[in-house]
């Protein structure tokens, strides 16, 4: 989420009205319904994790042990199990 200065994006009249409610405070304005983004969509984190998890599954199918995968990816064995058994 980026921050923008109100006077850069809102008309002066609207700023004056908002100042009647909150003066000099931060206000969060949520996205319009239907234009929300899921976690990691903007930063690419979701895509990175999906690619990592796919790689973990492929290595598991090739014979890597859960303990080896946990050490290689710095995850717990339980996390590896969640990843590989979810995708099978």
KOLVO-974848 format. One line per field, with one value per atom (N, C-alpha, C, O, CB): residue number from 1; residue in three letters; x negated, y, z negated. Coordinates in Angstrom, 2 decimals, always signed. Glycine has a CB too. Example, Ala and Ser with C-alpha at 12.3 -4.5 7.8 and 13.67 -1.06 7.14 Angstrom:
% KOLVO-974848
num <- 1 | 1 | 1 | 1 | 1 | 2 | 2 | 2 | 2 | 2
residu <- ALA | ALA | ALA | ALA | ALA | SER | SER | SER | SER | SER
c1 <- -13.19 | -12.30 | -13.20 | -14.24 | -11.31 | -12.85 | -13.67 | -12.90 | -13.41 | -14.08
c2 <- -5.69 | -4.50 | -3.30 | -3.32 | -4.47 | -2.25 | -1.06 | +0.03 | +1.14 | -0.60
c3 <- -7.80 | -7.80 | -7.80 | -8.46 | -9.05 | -7.08 | -7.14 | -7.87 | -8.04 | -5.72
This chain:
% KOLVO-974848
num <- 1 | 1 | 1 | 1 | 1 | 2 | 2 | 2 | 2 | 2 | 3 | 3 | 3 | 3 | 3 | 4 | 4 | 4 | 4 | 4 | 5 | 5 | 5 | 5 | 5 | 6 | 6 | 6 | 6 | 6 | 7 | 7 | 7 | 7 | 7 | 8 | 8 | 8 | 8 | 8 | 9 | 9 | 9 | 9 | 9 | 10 | 10 | 10 | 10 | 10 | 11 | 11 | 11 | 11 | 11 | 12 | 12 | 12 | 12 | 12 | 13 | 13 | 13 | 13 | 13 | 14 | 14 | 14 | 14 | 14 | 15 | 15 | 15 | 15 | 15 | 16 | 16 | 16 | 16 | 16 | 17 | 17 | 17 | 17 | 17 | 18 | 18 | 18 | 18 | 18 | 19 | 19 | 19 | 19 | 19 | 20 | 20 | 20 | 20 | 20 | 21 | 21 | 21 | 21 | 21 | 22 | 22 | 22 | 22 | 22 | 23 | 23 | 23 | 23 | 23 | 24 | 24 | 24 | 24 | 24 | 25 | 25 | 25 | 25 | 25 | 26 | 26 | 26 | 26 | 26 | 27 | 27 | 27 | 27 | 27 | 28 | 28 | 28 | 28 | 28 | 29 | 29 | 29 | 29 | 29 | 30 | 30 | 30 | 30 | 30 | 31 | 31 | 31 | 31 | 31 | 32 | 32 | 32 | 32 | 32 | 33 | 33 | 33 | 33 | 33 | 34 | 34 | 34 | 34 | 34 | 35 | 35 | 35 | 35 | 35 | 36 | 36 | 36 | 36 | 36 | 37 | 37 | 37 | 37 | 37 | 38 | 38 | 38 | 38 | 38 | 39 | 39 | 39 | 39 | 39 | 40 | 40 | 40 | 40 | 40 | 41 | 41 | 41 | 41 | 41 | 42 | 42 | 42 | 42 | 42 | 43 | 43 | 43 | 43 | 43 | 44 | 44 | 44 | 44 | 44 | 45 | 45 | 45 | 45 | 45 | 46 | 46 | 46 | 46 | 46 | 47 | 47 | 47 | 47 | 47 | 48 | 48 | 48 | 48 | 48 | 49 | 49 | 49 | 49 | 49 | 50 | 50 | 50 | 50 | 50 | 51 | 51 | 51 | 51 | 51 | 52 | 52 | 52 | 52 | 52 | 53 | 53 | 53 | 53 | 53 | 54 | 54 | 54 | 54 | 54 | 55 | 55 | 55 | 55 | 55 | 56 | 56 | 56 | 56 | 56 | 57 | 57 | 57 | 57 | 57 | 58 | 58 | 58 | 58 | 58 | 59 | 59 | 59 | 59 | 59 | 60 | 60 | 60 | 60 | 60 | 61 | 61 | 61 | 61 | 61 | 62 | 62 | 62 | 62 | 62 | 63 | 63 | 63 | 63 | 63 | 64 | 64 | 64 | 64 | 64 | 65 | 65 | 65 | 65 | 65 | 66 | 66 | 66 | 66 | 66 | 67 | 67 | 67 | 67 | 67 | 68 | 68 | 68 | 68 | 68 | 69 | 69 | 69 | 69 | 69 | 70 | 70 | 70 | 70 | 70 | 71 | 71 | 71 | 71 | 71 | 72 | 72 | 72 | 72 | 72 | 73 | 73 | 73 | 73 | 73 | 74 | 74 | 74 | 74 | 74 | 75 | 75 | 75 | 75 | 75 | 76 | 76 | 76 | 76 | 76 | 77 | 77 | 77 | 77 | 77 | 78 | 78 | 78 | 78 | 78 | 79 | 79 | 79 | 79 | 79 | 80 | 80 | 80 | 80 | 80 | 81 | 81 | 81 | 81 | 81 | 82 | 82 | 82 | 82 | 82 | 83 | 83 | 83 | 83 | 83 | 84 | 84 | 84 | 84 | 84 | 85 | 85 | 85 | 85 | 85 | 86 | 86 | 86 | 86 | 86 | 87 | 87 | 87 | 87 | 87 | 88 | 88 | 88 | 88 | 88
residu <- UNK | UNK | UNK | UNK | UNK | UNK | UNK | UNK | UNK | UNK | UNK | UNK | UNK | UNK | UNK | UNK | UNK | UNK | UNK | UNK | UNK | UNK | UNK | UNK | UNK | UNK | UNK | UNK | UNK | UNK | UNK | UNK | UNK | UNK | UNK | UNK | UNK | UNK | UNK | UNK | UNK | UNK | UNK | UNK | UNK | UNK | UNK | UNK | UNK | UNK | UNK | UNK | UNK | UNK | UNK | UNK | UNK | UNK | UNK | UNK | UNK | UNK | UNK | UNK | UNK | UNK | UNK | UNK | UNK | UNK | UNK | UNK | UNK | UNK | UNK | UNK | UNK | UNK | UNK | UNK | UNK | UNK | UNK | UNK | UNK | UNK | UNK | UNK | UNK | UNK | UNK | UNK | UNK | UNK | UNK | UNK | UNK | UNK | UNK | UNK | UNK | UNK | UNK | UNK | UNK | UNK | UNK | UNK | UNK | UNK | UNK | UNK | UNK | UNK | UNK | UNK | UNK | UNK | UNK | UNK | UNK | UNK | UNK | UNK | UNK | UNK | UNK | UNK | UNK | UNK | UNK | UNK | UNK | UNK | UNK | UNK | UNK | UNK | UNK | UNK | UNK | UNK | UNK | UNK | UNK | UNK | UNK | UNK | UNK | UNK | UNK | UNK | UNK | UNK | UNK | UNK | UNK | UNK | UNK | UNK | UNK | UNK | UNK | UNK | UNK | UNK | UNK | UNK | UNK | UNK | UNK | UNK | UNK | UNK | UNK | UNK | UNK | UNK | UNK | UNK | UNK | UNK | UNK | UNK | UNK | UNK | UNK | UNK | UNK | UNK | UNK | UNK | UNK | UNK | UNK | UNK | UNK | UNK | UNK | UNK | UNK | UNK | UNK | UNK | UNK | UNK | UNK | UNK | UNK | UNK | UNK | UNK | UNK | UNK | UNK | UNK | UNK | UNK | UNK | UNK | UNK | UNK | UNK | UNK | UNK | UNK | UNK | UNK | UNK | UNK | UNK | UNK | UNK | UNK | UNK | UNK | UNK | UNK | UNK | UNK | UNK | UNK | UNK | UNK | UNK | UNK | UNK | UNK | UNK | UNK | UNK | UNK | UNK | UNK | UNK | UNK | UNK | UNK | UNK | UNK | UNK | UNK | UNK | UNK | UNK | UNK | UNK | UNK | UNK | UNK | UNK | UNK | UNK | UNK | UNK | UNK | UNK | UNK | UNK | UNK | UNK | UNK | UNK | UNK | UNK | UNK | UNK | UNK | UNK | UNK | UNK | UNK | UNK | UNK | UNK | UNK | UNK | UNK | UNK | UNK | UNK | UNK | UNK | UNK | UNK | UNK | UNK | UNK | UNK | UNK | UNK | UNK | UNK | UNK | UNK | UNK | UNK | UNK | UNK | UNK | UNK | UNK | UNK | UNK | UNK | UNK | UNK | UNK | UNK | UNK | UNK | UNK | UNK | UNK | UNK | UNK | UNK | UNK | UNK | UNK | UNK | UNK | UNK | UNK | UNK | UNK | UNK | UNK | UNK | UNK | UNK | UNK | UNK | UNK | UNK | UNK | UNK | UNK | UNK | UNK | UNK | UNK | UNK | UNK | UNK | UNK | UNK | UNK | UNK | UNK | UNK | UNK | UNK | UNK | UNK | UNK | UNK | UNK | UNK | UNK | UNK | UNK | UNK | UNK | UNK | UNK | UNK | UNK | UNK | UNK | UNK | UNK | UNK | UNK | UNK | UNK | UNK | UNK | UNK | UNK | UNK | UNK | UNK | UNK | UNK | UNK | UNK | UNK | UNK | UNK | UNK | UNK | UNK | UNK | UNK | UNK | UNK | UNK | UNK | UNK | UNK | UNK | UNK | UNK | UNK | UNK | UNK | UNK | UNK | UNK | UNK | UNK | UNK | UNK | UNK | UNK | UNK | UNK | UNK | UNK
c1 <- -0.86 | +0.00 | -0.91 | -1.82 | +0.98 | -0.65 | -1.44 | -0.66 | +0.57 | -1.84 | -1.40 | -0.77 | -0.82 | -1.82 | -1.46 | +0.24 | +0.30 | +0.72 | +1.47 | +1.29 | +0.23 | +0.62 | +2.01 | +2.27 | -0.41 | +2.89 | +4.27 | +4.32 | +5.09 | +5.07 | +3.51 | +3.60 | +3.07 | +3.26 | +2.85 | +2.39 | +1.94 | +3.02 | +2.96 | +0.70 | +4.02 | +5.01 | +6.47 | +7.36 | +4.83 | +6.71 | +8.10 | +8.28 | +7.35 | +8.47 | +9.49 | +9.75 | +9.78 | +10.10 | +11.11 | +9.43 | +9.36 | +10.68 | +10.67 | +8.97 | +11.80 | +13.10 | +13.31 | +13.83 | +14.23 | +12.91 | +13.06 | +12.12 | +12.50 | +12.79 | +10.92 | +9.98 | +10.57 | +10.47 | +8.62 | +11.18 | +11.78 | +12.89 | +13.02 | +12.34 | +13.70 | +14.77 | +14.18 | +14.63 | +15.66 | +13.17 | +12.54 | +11.91 | +11.97 | +11.48 | +11.29 | +10.68 | +11.71 | +11.35 | +9.95 | +12.98 | +14.03 | +14.21 | +14.72 | +15.33 | +13.79 | +13.91 | +12.58 | +12.55 | +14.38 | +11.52 | +10.18 | +9.21 | +9.05 | +9.73 | +8.57 | +7.66 | +6.23 | +5.85 | +8.03 | +5.44 | +4.03 | +3.77 | +2.70 | +3.45 | +4.73 | +4.56 | +4.51 | +4.90 | +5.71 | +4.02 | +3.99 | +5.34 | +5.96 | +2.87 | +5.79 | +7.07 | +6.82 | +6.22 | +8.16 | +7.30 | +7.20 | +8.47 | +9.57 | +6.95 | +8.34 | +9.49 | +9.41 | +8.50 | +9.51 | +10.35 | +10.28 | +10.59 | +11.18 | +11.26 | +10.18 | +10.48 | +11.98 | +12.70 | +9.70 | +12.43 | +13.83 | +14.08 | +13.19 | +14.17 | +15.28 | +15.65 | +15.45 | +15.87 | +17.12 | +14.82 | +14.58 | +13.20 | +12.79 | +15.62 | +12.48 | +11.15 | +10.05 | +8.92 | +11.05 | +10.40 | +9.41 | +8.38 | +8.66 | +10.08 | +7.20 | +6.15 | +5.86 | +5.95 | +4.86 | +5.54 | +5.21 | +3.78 | +2.99 | +5.39 | +3.48 | +2.18 | +1.07 | +1.12 | +2.09 | +0.06 | -1.12 | -0.96 | -1.91 | -1.57 | +0.20 | +0.45 | -0.38 | -0.98 | +1.93 | -0.43 | -1.15 | -2.67 | -3.40 | -0.71 | -3.13 | -4.57 | -5.19 | -6.40 | -4.86 | -4.38 | -4.91 | -5.26 | -5.75 | -6.13 | -5.02 | -5.35 | -4.57 | -5.12 | -5.08 | -3.30 | -2.47 | -3.04 | -3.12 | -1.02 | -3.43 | -3.98 | -5.28 | -5.53 | -4.21 | -6.11 | -7.39 | -7.17 | -7.83 | -8.21 | -6.23 | -5.94 | -5.34 | -5.66 | -5.00 | -4.47 | -3.88 | -4.95 | -4.91 | -2.83 | -5.91 | -7.00 | -7.88 | -8.28 | -7.85 | -8.18 | -8.98 | -8.27 | -8.89 | -9.26 | -6.97 | -6.21 | -6.14 | -6.19 | -4.81 | -6.02 | -6.01 | -7.36 | -7.41 | -5.70 | -8.43 | -9.77 | -9.93 | -10.52 | -10.85 | -9.42 | -9.49 | -8.74 | -9.25 | -8.89 | -7.56 | -6.77 | -7.50 | -7.50 | -5.41 | -8.11 | -8.84 | -10.01 | -10.25 | -9.33 | -10.73 | -11.87 | -11.40 | -12.05 | -12.68 | -10.27 | -9.72 | -9.37 | -9.64 | -8.48 | -8.77 | -8.40 | -9.63 | -9.58 | -7.53 | -10.75 | -12.01 | -12.78 | -13.86 | -12.89 | -12.22 | -12.85 | -13.51 | -14.06 | -13.85 | -13.47 | -14.03 | -13.21 | -11.99 | -14.05 | -13.88 | -13.19 | -12.69 | -13.25 | -14.12 | -11.64 | -11.05 | -12.09 | -12.11 | -9.84 | -12.96 | -13.99 | -15.00 | -15.46 | -14.71 | -15.33 | -16.26 | -15.64 | -16.30 | -16.63 | -14.38 | -13.69 | -13.57 | -13.76 | -12.29 | -13.27 | -13.16 | -14.49 | -14.50 | -12.75 | -15.59 | -16.90 | -17.24 | -17.78 | -17.98 | -16.94 | -17.29 | -16.50 | -17.02 | -17.04 | -15.24 | -14.38 | -14.16 | -13.37 | -13.04 | -14.86 | -14.76 | -13.32 | -12.83 | -15.30 | -12.66 | -11.28 | -11.23 | -12.16 | -10.31 | -10.15 | -9.97 | -9.48 | -8.94 | -8.96 | -9.67 | -9.18 | -7.66 | -7.11 | -9.58 | -6.98 | -5.53 | -5.12 | -4.13 | -5.01 | -5.86 | -5.57 | -5.77 | -4.97 | -6.47 | -6.81 | -7.06 | -5.90 | -5.42 | -8.41 | -5.44 | -4.32 | -3.07 | -2.36 | -4.03 | -2.80 | -1.63 | -1.71 | -0.72 | -1.50 | -2.91 | -3.10 | -2.94 | -2.19 | -4.50 | -3.63 | -3.63 | -2.33 | -1.91 | -4.77 | -1.68 | -0.43 | +0.77 | +1.79 | -0.17 | +0.66 | +1.72 | +1.79 | +2.88 | +1.49 | +0.67 | +0.60 | +0.80 | +1.01 | -0.71 | +0.73 | +0.85 | +2.26 | +2.52 | +0.29
c2 <- -1.17 | +0.00 | +1.23 | +1.33 | +0.00 | +2.13 | +3.36 | +4.50 | +4.50 | +3.69 | +5.47 | +6.65 | +7.80 | +7.99 | +7.05 | +8.55 | +9.72 | +10.92 | +10.79 | +9.48 | +12.07 | +13.31 | +13.70 | +13.73 | +14.46 | +14.01 | +14.35 | +15.50 | +15.45 | +14.71 | +16.53 | +17.68 | +17.39 | +18.19 | +18.85 | +16.25 | +15.85 | +15.09 | +15.01 | +14.99 | +14.54 | +13.70 | +14.12 | +13.64 | +12.28 | +14.99 | +15.39 | +16.88 | +17.66 | +14.99 | +17.30 | +18.73 | +19.39 | +18.75 | +18.98 | +20.68 | +21.42 | +21.37 | +21.28 | +22.87 | +21.43 | +21.41 | +20.09 | +20.09 | +21.61 | +19.00 | +17.70 | +17.58 | +17.02 | +16.57 | +18.09 | +18.08 | +18.84 | +18.39 | +18.69 | +20.00 | +20.79 | +20.01 | +20.07 | +22.12 | +19.28 | +18.47 | +17.36 | +17.14 | +17.86 | +16.67 | +15.58 | +16.12 | +15.48 | +14.86 | +17.31 | +17.91 | +18.20 | +18.29 | +19.20 | +18.34 | +18.49 | +17.23 | +17.30 | +18.83 | +16.08 | +14.81 | +14.41 | +14.02 | +13.71 | +14.49 | +14.13 | +15.20 | +15.39 | +12.68 | +15.87 | +16.96 | +16.55 | +16.41 | +18.28 | +16.37 | +16.03 | +14.59 | +14.28 | +16.91 | +13.69 | +12.28 | +11.45 | +11.91 | +11.79 | +10.23 | +9.33 | +8.65 | +8.25 | +8.28 | +8.54 | +7.89 | +6.84 | +7.14 | +8.93 | +5.62 | +4.56 | +4.55 | +4.53 | +3.17 | +4.56 | +4.49 | +3.13 | +2.90 | +5.69 | +2.23 | +0.88 | +0.89 | +1.83 | -0.05 | -0.17 | -0.34 | -0.52 | -0.94 | -1.54 | -0.20 | -0.44 | -1.94 | -2.73 | +0.19 | -2.32 | -3.73 | -4.31 | -3.73 | -3.91 | -5.45 | -6.11 | -5.81 | -6.47 | -5.69 | -4.84 | -4.54 | -4.89 | -4.43 | -3.06 | -5.72 | -6.12 | -7.04 | -7.72 | -6.82 | -7.04 | -7.93 | -8.95 | -8.65 | -7.14 | -10.15 | -11.18 | -10.98 | -10.26 | -12.59 | -11.64 | -11.49 | -11.83 | -12.85 | -12.37 | -10.97 | -11.21 | -10.99 | -11.20 | -12.58 | -10.56 | -10.37 | -9.24 | -9.37 | -10.09 | -8.12 | -6.96 | -7.12 | -6.74 | -5.71 | -7.68 | -7.79 | -8.97 | -9.00 | -7.91 | -9.94 | -11.14 | -12.24 | -13.29 | -10.78 | -12.02 | -13.02 | -14.31 | -15.40 | -12.47 | -14.21 | -15.40 | -16.24 | -17.46 | -14.99 | -15.60 | -16.33 | -17.02 | -18.16 | -15.37 | -16.33 | -16.90 | -18.13 | -19.15 | -15.86 | -18.05 | -19.19 | -20.35 | -21.51 | -18.79 | -20.05 | -21.11 | -21.84 | -23.06 | -20.53 | -21.09 | -21.70 | -22.56 | -23.66 | -20.61 | -22.04 | -22.80 | -24.10 | -25.16 | -21.96 | -24.01 | -25.19 | -26.23 | -27.43 | -24.79 | -25.76 | -26.68 | -27.41 | -28.61 | -25.91 | -26.66 | -27.25 | -28.28 | -29.34 | -26.15 | -27.97 | -28.91 | -30.20 | -31.30 | -28.28 | -30.08 | -31.25 | -32.09 | -33.32 | -30.82 | -31.44 | -32.17 | -32.93 | -34.08 | -31.21 | -32.30 | -32.98 | -34.14 | -35.18 | -31.99 | -33.96 | -35.03 | -36.23 | -37.37 | -34.54 | -35.99 | -37.07 | -37.76 | -38.92 | -36.52 | -37.01 | -37.58 | -38.35 | -38.88 | -36.47 | -38.40 | -39.23 | -38.49 | -39.13 | -40.06 | -37.18 | -36.45 | -36.79 | -36.92 | -34.89 | -36.92 | -37.17 | -35.85 | -34.79 | -37.90 | -35.94 | -34.74 | -33.98 | -32.75 | -35.11 | -34.71 | -34.08 | -33.32 | -32.25 | -35.14 | -33.88 | -33.21 | -31.92 | -30.88 | -34.15 | -31.99 | -30.80 | -29.73 | -28.55 | -31.18 | -30.14 | -29.18 | -28.46 | -27.24 | -29.90 | -29.18 | -28.55 | -27.65 | -26.55 | -29.64 | -28.10 | -27.33 | -26.03 | -25.02 | -28.17 | -26.04 | -24.86 | -24.12 | -23.18 | -25.28 | -24.55 | -23.90 | -23.89 | -22.87 | -22.47 | -25.03 | -25.20 | -26.38 | -27.19 | -25.41 | -26.47 | -27.63 | -28.81 | -28.63 | -27.31 | -30.01 | -31.20 | -31.10 | -31.50 | -32.50 | -30.58 | -30.42 | -29.50 | -29.78 | -29.85 | -28.42 | -27.52 | -28.23 | -28.06 | -26.27 | -29.01 | -29.78 | -30.74 | -30.88 | -30.56 | -31.41 | -32.34 | -31.62 | -32.13 | -33.04 | -30.44 | -29.67 | -29.36 | -29.44 | -28.36 | -29.01 | -28.64 | -29.86 | -29.81 | -28.01 | -30.95 | -32.08 | -32.86 | -33.39 | -33.00 | -32.95 | -33.72 | -32.91 | -33.49 | -34.21 | -31.60 | -30.74 | -30.84 | -30.79 | -29.27 | -30.99 | -30.95 | -32.32 | -32.40 | -30.38 | -33.39 | -34.73 | -35.07 | -36.16 | -35.78
c3 <- +0.00 | +0.00 | +0.00 | -0.82 | -1.23 | +0.90 | +0.95 | +0.33 | +0.30 | +2.41 | -0.15 | -0.74 | +0.26 | +0.96 | -2.07 | +0.32 | +1.21 | +0.39 | -0.58 | +2.40 | +0.77 | +0.10 | +0.59 | +1.79 | +0.36 | -0.36 | -0.01 | +0.99 | +1.94 | -1.26 | +0.78 | +1.68 | +3.08 | +4.00 | +1.10 | +3.25 | +4.58 | +5.35 | +6.58 | +4.47 | +4.64 | +5.33 | +5.09 | +5.79 | +4.90 | +4.13 | +3.82 | +4.02 | +3.83 | +2.38 | +4.39 | +4.51 | +3.12 | +2.12 | +5.26 | +3.08 | +1.82 | +1.04 | -0.19 | +2.09 | +1.75 | +1.08 | +0.32 | -0.80 | +2.11 | +0.93 | +0.28 | -0.92 | -1.95 | +1.28 | -0.79 | -1.92 | -3.09 | -4.23 | -1.50 | -2.83 | -3.90 | -4.60 | -5.83 | -3.34 | -3.84 | -4.44 | -5.31 | -6.43 | -3.33 | -4.80 | -5.56 | -6.83 | -7.88 | -4.70 | -6.75 | -7.94 | -9.03 | -10.21 | -7.56 | -8.67 | -9.67 | -10.52 | -11.64 | -8.99 | -9.98 | -10.70 | -11.34 | -12.51 | -9.75 | -10.60 | -11.10 | -10.60 | -9.39 | -10.64 | -11.52 | -11.15 | -11.45 | -12.61 | -11.91 | -10.40 | -10.58 | -10.96 | -11.48 | -11.61 | -10.71 | -11.04 | -9.76 | -8.69 | -11.96 | -9.89 | -8.75 | -8.60 | -9.59 | -8.91 | -7.37 | -7.08 | -5.99 | -4.96 | -6.63 | -6.24 | -5.24 | -4.42 | -4.97 | -5.91 | -3.11 | -2.21 | -1.51 | -0.71 | -1.16 | -1.82 | -1.24 | +0.25 | +0.78 | -1.96 | +0.91 | +2.33 | +2.53 | +1.62 | +2.92 | +3.72 | +4.07 | +4.08 | +4.40 | +5.45 | +3.72 | +3.71 | +5.11 | +6.11 | +3.24 | +5.16 | +6.44 | +7.02 | +7.98 | +7.42 | +6.47 | +7.00 | +6.00 | +6.13 | +7.38 | +4.99 | +4.01 | +4.66 | +5.64 | +2.81 | +4.08 | +4.55 | +3.47 | +2.28 | +4.92 | +3.89 | +2.92 | +2.42 | +3.02 | +3.53 | +1.29 | +0.66 | +1.64 | +2.33 | -0.59 | +1.71 | +2.51 | +4.00 | +4.76 | +2.30 | +4.43 | +5.86 | +6.43 | +7.50 | +6.11 | +5.72 | +6.23 | +6.13 | +7.04 | +5.47 | +5.02 | +4.80 | +5.54 | +5.75 | +3.32 | +5.92 | +6.58 | +5.60 | +6.00 | +7.40 | +4.31 | +3.29 | +3.50 | +3.34 | +1.88 | +3.86 | +4.07 | +5.21 | +5.09 | +4.38 | +6.31 | +7.45 | +7.07 | +7.46 | +8.65 | +6.30 | +5.86 | +5.00 | +5.19 | +5.09 | +4.05 | +3.19 | +3.97 | +3.71 | +2.06 | +4.91 | +5.74 | +6.55 | +6.68 | +6.69 | +7.09 | +7.85 | +6.94 | +7.32 | +8.55 | +5.73 | +4.78 | +4.41 | +4.38 | +3.51 | +4.12 | +3.72 | +4.84 | +4.58 | +3.29 | +6.06 | +7.21 | +7.31 | +7.57 | +8.53 | +7.10 | +7.13 | +6.01 | +6.22 | +7.01 | +4.83 | +3.70 | +4.06 | +3.81 | +2.41 | +4.64 | +5.03 | +6.07 | +5.99 | +5.57 | +7.04 | +8.08 | +7.49 | +7.86 | +9.17 | +6.58 | +5.95 | +5.08 | +5.02 | +5.11 | +4.40 | +3.57 | +4.44 | +4.06 | +2.79 | +5.60 | +6.53 | +7.11 | +7.50 | +7.66 | +7.15 | +7.68 | +6.61 | +6.87 | +8.26 | +5.39 | +4.37 | +3.21 | +2.31 | +5.01 | +3.22 | +2.07 | +0.84 | +0.91 | +2.33 | -0.29 | -1.55 | -2.13 | -1.86 | -2.57 | -2.94 | -3.54 | -4.37 | -4.37 | -4.43 | -5.07 | -5.89 | -5.03 | -5.40 | -6.75 | -3.87 | -2.95 | -2.42 | -2.36 | -1.77 | -2.04 | -1.53 | -2.61 | -2.33 | -1.01 | -3.83 | -4.94 | -5.14 | -5.33 | -6.24 | -5.10 | -5.28 | -4.09 | -4.28 | -5.45 | -2.88 | -1.69 | -1.59 | -1.11 | -0.44 | -2.04 | -1.90 | -3.22 | -3.29 | -1.34 | -4.25 | -5.57 | -6.08 | -6.57 | -5.50 | -5.95 | -6.41 | -7.37 | -7.41 | -5.21 | -8.13 | -8.99 | -8.15 | -7.06 | -10.15 | -8.69 | -8.00 | -7.86 | -6.84 | -8.78 | -8.88 | -8.83 | -7.66 | -6.98 | -10.17 | -7.44 | -6.32 | -4.98 | -4.05 | -6.39 | -4.89 | -3.65 | -3.42 | -2.30 | -3.74 | -4.49 | -4.34 | -3.85 | -2.98 | -5.68 | -4.40 | -3.95 | -2.46 | -1.74 | -4.75 | -2.01 | -0.60 | +0.31 | +1.29 | -0.39 | +0.00 | +0.92 | +0.89 | +1.93 | +0.60 | -0.25 | -0.31 | +0.17 | +0.55 | -1.73 | +0.15 | +0.67 | +2.20 | +2.77 | +0.24 | +2.84 | +4.30 | +4.95 | +6.16 | +4.72 | +4.16 | +4.77 | +5.12 | +5.63 | +3.86
